[in-house]
Structures are given as C-alpha cells and as structure tokens.
C-alpha cells in the first residue's frame, strides 16, 4: 500500500510502517520513530468514482490484450474497494449498488494462440 501511495504522489517517509486496517475500516499507517508514533487513517468516502465516463452503460469494463501474461485473464480493481487490491475481488458490485456508480474492473487478457 505504501508503494501505491508513493506512486500516487503522496510520498510517504521511509519511517512509515506497513499499513493495517483501522477500527473505522480505513487503512492506518504508523509514522515516526518507535517512541513517538502518529497514526494517520485513510478512509474512502461513499461517493461515485466515475462521474462522467460512459454513464449509459450498466458497468464500465475495459479489456486489454497483453501477450506476456501468465494467466489467460487478470482483473484489476478500479473502484479502490478491493480487499485484494490491485486485483479485483468484486467489491465494485457493492459500491455500485450503494452509490449508483457503474465502475468495473480492467481486464487484461492473454491472446488465444
């Protein structure tokens, strides 16, 4: 998770411990030295993730053909709710029902030979 936040430009310091689930369901990071610790909680709000892309479709799912894949099909999360992030676990279904959104996974497919 820390590497995901670094990729997103958050830039966590090297003293950040591995993330863990907080009591409120968000992710918590321990920041600082062993004696002085500060906990930062990150929680996603219940709101639509996809405000305007292809709203006429029931669920937006894109497929990409990649020849170097080891599995024939890999689904990547785009709702940020997956318990197996970055892989999709179907959490978008509950998110879509709660928010009226239509977000779905990114499917990477290995071409048939």
C-alpha positions in Angstrom: 0.0 0.0 0.0 2.8 2.4 0.8 4.2 1.9 -2.7 0.8 2.6 -4.2 0.6 5.9 -2.2 4.1 6.8 -3.4 3.1 6.2 -7.0 0.1 8.4 -6.4 2.4 11.2 -5.4 1.7 11.1 -1.6 5.4 10.4 -0.8 5.4 8.5 2.5 8.6 8.8 4.5 10.8 5.7 5.0 9.8 5.5 8.7 6.2 4.5 7.8 5.3 1.1 8.9 3.2 -1.4 6.9 -0.5 -0.4 6.7 -3.1 -2.1 8.7 -6.9 -1.9 8.8 -8.1 0.8 11.3 -11.2 0.4 13.6 -13.2 2.6 11.2 -12.5 0.3 8.2 -9.9 2.6 6.7 -6.1 2.0 6.4 -3.9 3.2 9.2 -0.1 3.9 8.9 2.2 4.3 11.9 4.5 7.2 11.2 7.7 8.2 13.1 10.2 6.5 15.4 9.5 3.7 17.9 8.9 6.1 20.8 7.0 8.8 19.0 4.2 7.4 16.8 1.5 9.1 15.0 -1.3 7.2 13.3 -2.7 8.5 10.0 -6.1 7.0 8.9 -7.1 7.0 5.3 -10.8 6.2 4.6 -12.7 6.2 1.3 -15.9 8.2 1.2 -19.1 6.6 -0.2 -19.5 8.5 -3.4 -19.3 7.8 -7.1 -15.8 7.2 -8.5 -16.9 7.6 -12.2 -18.7 10.9 -12.6 -18.9 11.0 -16.4 -17.3 8.2 -18.3 -19.8 6.1 -20.3 -22.6 6.6 -17.9 -25.1 5.0 -20.3 -23.5 1.6 -19.7 -24.6 -0.6 -16.7 -20.9 -1.3 -15.8 -17.8 0.1 -17.4 -15.3 -2.7 -18.1 -12.3 -2.3 -20.4 -10.2 -5.2 -21.8 -6.6 -5.1 -23.0 -4.8 -7.9 -24.8 -1.3 -8.5 -23.4 0.7 -11.4 -24.8 3.2 -11.6 -21.9 0.6 -12.6 -19.3 1.0 -15.9 -17.3 -2.8 -16.3 -16.8 -5.4 -16.1 -19.5 -7.4 -13.4 -17.7 -6.5 -11.0 -14.9 -8.9 -8.5 -13.4 -7.6 -5.3 -11.9 -9.6 -3.1 -9.5 -10.7 0.4 -10.5 -13.0 1.1 -7.6 -10.3 1.2 -4.9 -12.5 -1.0 -2.6 -11.0 -4.4 -3.3 -9.6 -6.4 -0.3 -7.1 -7.9 -2.7 -6.0 -4.6 -4.3 -4.7 -4.2 -7.0 -6.6 -7.3 -8.1 -10.4 -7.1 -8.4 -12.4 -9.1 -5.9 -15.8 -7.9 -7.0 -16.2 -5.2 -4.4 -17.3 -2.8 -7.1 -20.7 -4.6 -7.1 -21.5 -3.4 -3.6 -20.0 0.0 -4.3 -22.1 0.4 -7.4 -25.3 -0.5 -5.6 -24.5 1.9 -2.7 -23.7 4.9 -4.9 -25.4 4.3 -8.3 -22.0 4.2 -9.9 -21.1 1.9 -12.8 -17.4 1.3 -12.2 -16.0 -2.2 -13.1 -12.6 -3.9 -13.4 -9.8 -3.6 -16.0 -9.5 -7.0 -17.7 -6.0 -8.0 -19.0 -6.4 -10.9 -21.4 -3.8 -13.2 -22.9 -4.4 -13.6 -26.7 -5.6 -17.1 -27.8 -2.8 -18.8 -29.7 
